[in-house]
Amino acid sequence: MIEIVNKDKCCGCTACYSICPKKCIDMKPDEEGFLYPVVDTDQCTGCNACDRVCPIQNIGGSEKKESLYVAVQYKDEKKRQISTAGGAFSWIADYILQQGGVVSAVGYDNMIVCHKLCDNTKALSELRGSKYVQSDLNDTFRKIKELVAQGKVVLFVGTPCQVYGLKNVVGHIDNLYTIDLLCLGVSSPKLFAEWIKYLNKKYKTQVTNVQFRNKHYGYSTPNVRVFFSNGKEMDQKYDSRVHANLFFRHLNVRPSCYECVFREVPRVSDFTIGDFNEIASVNKAMDDDKGTTKLWAHTDKGKYLLKEIEGRANIKVIQENNTNIVGGPQKQIIRPVMRAFFFKDSIDMDYYSLVTKWEPRRLKGEIAGVIRPLINRLPFKAMIFKYLRRKKMRNYLKNVSDLNK
């Protein structure tokens, strides 16, 4: 029977919830807003199916896996523009849908971040883009298990731990394709909801969408754009950036993400995707400030699918037999020493007081919020943004080097 004693050892993937034959496990939020399994011991028969599918309890060995490592830019420029990076998710998802398949990825339901199933390209639009919030999977694993049993081709996109949990529930089935992400952790759904509530109240309208990696100012310039029901949009403002800033400081991140056991190879997914920030270091021609995806194809069926659709994207092969994704045994993010105090304040304070204390307005941020829109109007903006991309690339390569030490 699943029993959460140490929250570092639960990723909230819902595998245990999904497999329980008696349906006596519920996913319930703790005081930080993260979901954990809670067992009705009166109904539990002790079959231990939940323990057998838990990805953390059953993490595999570190056998060598040779993956095809490529840079991708989807040739559909419109879809690439509204994607986080180079549009690799849309590239693969469009093909799956054209084959009569189903795609499961993260969207919004009344501004709650959750996994959704879609079977048409129109519904796919809201599933693009980074969310940076732990999604509510609900019955997604059960529904996917039913679909693949019916012979449907299904593409699932999620964090590495979610993909691992799904595979433990469904099994390694030919008509299930999976994509996992180069993940920096997931932030609290509770704090995300409080941020949305704060914006609704302050601006006297309803938030309808949040794009955490909007490309209005180019790919190299991080921009969170908030859309409201009255037609207005907000970006490069303190209020639009504050939730993401807390995330990148790793303050509002799930406990298990600081001790992630899924970030290394081997991945159980067919593909891993992430931002190719340093694309200029391997192919300057692809450094066009519109976004590039780094993609690893781990499985034979994944590599075969890429061959089927390679004509729909600009592809640069980086390495035929890659055995390393991020590198090194170190964990991807460091647990902030003040994290416990932050979450205590999140319980005791209203949202405005919380962010004013922990992520106060800074002059540098205010200046950047004014300057970036001005730069975007200049005729030589491409040169400036190119410099910013190169600077970002140097910082990224230094971080990777530190991880590999």
N, C-alpha and C positions, 0 to 999 in steps of 0.2 A: 504493500500500500504506500502510495506517495505521501511523504510527510516532509514539509519544508522546515528544516531546522536552521539551515544556513541559506540566506537569500542569495548569496553569491553563487549558489549551486542550482538556481532555477532561472531559466531564460524566458519563461512565460510562453513557450511555443504552442501550447494546447495539445500536444501529442497525447498526454495522459488523459485529458478531458475527452478527446476524440475517440480513444480506443476503448474506454470503459464500457463493458457490455451491460452493466446495470445503470449506466448514466447517473452514477452517484457522485461524480466530481463536478464541481462548479468552479469557474474562474472568477475570483473576487479581488477587487482592488485593495491594497493596503493603504496606510496613511500617506504614502508618497504618490499613490495613484497608479502603481504597477500591478498587473494581474498575477495572481498566484492560485494554484489549485487548492481547493478545500474539499475534503472527502467527508461524505455522510457515512460515518462508521457503522451506523445501524443497517444500512443497505449493502455495504461492502462485503463481498464474499471471500476476499483474500486471494483472488486469482492471480494477482501481481502482473496483470497485463500492462498496467500503468508504468510499473518499474521497468518492464522490458522494453518499452518504447521511449523512455526518457533519454534524450540525446546526450545530456551531460553524464548520466550514469553509464551510458553505453557508447562513449566516444571510441571511434575506431583507432587502429594503429597508425603509424606514420610511414606507411609503405610509399615507395616512390611512385609518383604519377606524372607522366610526361604530357604536358598540355600544350596546345597550340596557342601562342600568344600573339595577338594582332591589334592594330589600331584601326578603328572603324569610324567612318562618317557616312551616314545614310544619305543617299542621293536625293531623297525627297526633302528638299531644303526647307519647306514649310514645317514639316514634322521635326526636322533637326533643330530648327530655331526654337520650337516650344518644348524641346527636350532638355534635360539637365546637361547632358554632355553631347555626344555625337549622334544620338538617336538610335543606338543599338537595340534598346528595348523595343521601340516601334518597328524597327527593321525585322526582328524575329517575330514579334507579336502579329504584325500585319500578315506575314506568311501563314502563321498558325490559323488565323481567322479565315484566310482565303481557302484553307483546306477544310473548312467546316468545323474547326476546333474552338476551344474556349480558353480564355485568358483570365487568370486570377492575379491581381496586383492591388496596390494600395491607392485608395481614393478617399473622398469625403462623403459622409452621410450626415447632413445637418452639422457640418464642421467637426464631426467626430472622425478621426483617422481610422480607417478600417479596410480590410481586404474585401474586394468586390469581384464578382464573376461577370465577364462580358463576352458576348458572342458576335459583336459587330464593331466596325472601326469607329463609328460615332461615339459609342460608349467608352472606347479606349482612350479618348482624349483626356479625360480627367484622371486617368491612371498614370499619366506621364509625370515626370518630375520628382524630385526628392521631397520627402515629408519630414524626416528627422524626428519623428514621433513613433513610439511603439504602436503598431496597428492592432486593432481588435479583430482577431481571426474568427471569433465566434464558431460557427459550424463549418468553416471553410474546408478543413481536412476531410470531414465526413462527406461533404458534397463532392469533393474531388475524387474521393474513393469510389463513390457511386458512378460518377461520370466515366472514369477510366474503365470501370467494370462493364459499362455499357458500350465500350469501344471508342469513346470520344477521345480525340487528341486534346490534351490539356497542357497549357504553359502556366507554371506558377513562378512568381517573382517575389522574393522576400529576403530577409536577412539570412546569413549562413545557418544560424540556429533554427530558424523556421523551416528552412529547406531540409535540414537534417531530421527534424521532428516529423515533417510530412513523409519523408522517405521511410522512416521507421513505422509509420502508420499504414501507408499505402503499399510500400515495397518498391523494388526496382522494376518498373513496368515500362515497356517500350513506348507506349503512347502517352507517357507523362514526361514532359520536358521541364527542367527547372533552371532558373537563373538566380544566383545569389549575388550579393552586393559587397563591394569593398566598404565595410561598415565601420563607422566611428562610434557605434553604440546607438541606443535609442533613448529619447527623452520621455519625461513623464506625461502621459495623456491628461492627467489631472491639471498639471500646470499649463499645458497647452489650452485646455478648456477655459481656465481662468484668464489666460491672456486674451482669448477670443471674447469672453464676457466683458473684460475690461475695455477692449476696443469698441464693442457694440455700445456700451454705456457712454463712453467718452465722445464718440462720433455720432451718437443718436441715429444709428442705422445698423444693419446686420452685415457681418463679414460673410461673403459667399465663396471666397477662394483665397488661398495663400500659396504663392509660388516662391519657394525658398531659394531657388537658383534661377531667377528671372534674368534673361539676357538683354534687357533693354539697353544696358550700358556695355554690352559685349560679354564674352565668355569669361574674360579675365577679371572682371570687376564683380565681386559678390554683391547680389542685390536681392532683398526680400521684398516682393510686391504683394500688397494686400488689396483685394477687390471687395467693394461694398455693394449692397443691394440698390443703393441710390445712383449707381453708375460711376461713382468716384473711385479712384485708385490712389494708393499711397506707397511710396518707396523712398529709400535713402533718408528715412526719418528714424528718430529714436524709437518711437512706438512700433514701427514695423520691424526693427532689427532686434529688439531686446530679447525675445525668446531664443532666437538663433544664437545670439551672443552668449547666453547662459549655457546653451548646448555646447558651443565650441570651447567654452571654459570647462566643460565636463561636469558641471555642478548638478544638472538635473537629469543625469544619466542613470539607467537601471544598474543595480549593484553587480549583477553577473557580467556586465559589459567590461568591467575593470579586470576581470579574470577570464576573458573570453578564450575558450578552447577551440573555437571554430575558425579563427582568422588565418591559420596556417594551411598549407596543403598537407594531406590531400583533401580536396573538397568533394563532397558527394554529389554536388550539382553537375549539370551538363555544362553550364557556363558561369563564369564570374565576370561582372562588369564594374567599371568605375571610371572616374574622371581621368583623362590623359592630360594632366596639367603640363607635363614636361614634353609634349609632343615635338616641340622645336628641337629637342636634343637628339631626336632620331629621324625626324622628317620635317624640314623647315617648310616645305610646300604645303603641309597640312595645318600649319600654324596660322589660321585665318581668323581667329577670334570668334568663331561660330560654334566651337565645341567639337571635341573628339573623345571617343570612348576607348578605353583599354579593355580588351576582352580576352579571356582565356576559355578555350574549348577543352574540357577535361575528358569527355567520353567519346567513344567512337561514333555514337549516334549524333552527338553534338557536332563533331567535325563533319559528319556527312550532311547534316542540315545546313551548315555554313557553305558547303560546296553547292548545295541546291540554290542558295539565294545570294551568292557572292556577287552576281552581276548587279544587284540593287544597291550596292554600297561601294565607296572607295575604301580599299583595304590595304594596309601595309603590314606584312608579316614581320614581327619583331624577333620571334624565336620559335622554331619548329617544335622543340622538345624542352619546354620550360618547366622547371620543378620548384619554382619559388614565386609566391605572389607578393607578399610584403617583405618578409625576410626576418630571420632571427627569432629566438624563443621569447623575446620580450613581449609584454602585453602592449596592445595598440594604444591604449590611453591610460593615463595615470589618475588614480583616485585622488581628488583634491582633499587636502587635510581638513578643510572647512566644510566638507559636504554634509556631514551630520547636522552641523549648525544651520546650514542653509535650509535643509528640509524641515528642521524644527521651526525655523522662522516662517516657512511656507505654510505651516499649520497654524501658527499663532498670529500671523499678519495678514492683512488684505493684500491683494496682488500689487497694487501701486506702491505700498510701503515696502514690500519685499524687493521689488526690482529697483526701487530708489536706493535701497541699502546695498544690494548685492551687484547691481549693474547700473550705477549712476550715470547720468549724462556726462560725457567727456568732451572736452574742447576739440580733440582730434577728430572724433566722430562727427561732431556738429560741422566742423570745417569741411570734412570729406563729403557730407551730405549736401553742402552748397556747391562745392567745386566740381564734383563728378557730373552733375547735370549740365554745368557750364562747359566742361571739356567735351561732352557729347555733341555740342553744337559747333565745335571748332573744325575747320577744314583739315587740320593735321592731327585729328584725334586718333587716327590709326597708329601713328608713330608713338603717341603717349601710351595708348593701351598696349602696344607691343612691348614697350619698356616694362609696363606693369606685369605682363605675362612672363617676361624673362626673369623679373625679380621674384615672382611667385614660384617659378620653376626652380630657381636656385634654392629657395627656402625648402621646397618640397624635397629636392634631392639631398639636402643636408639632413632632413628628418629621416629619410630612408636610410642614409648612411649611418646615422646614429642608431637606428633600429638594428642594423646589420652587425654592429660592433659587438 
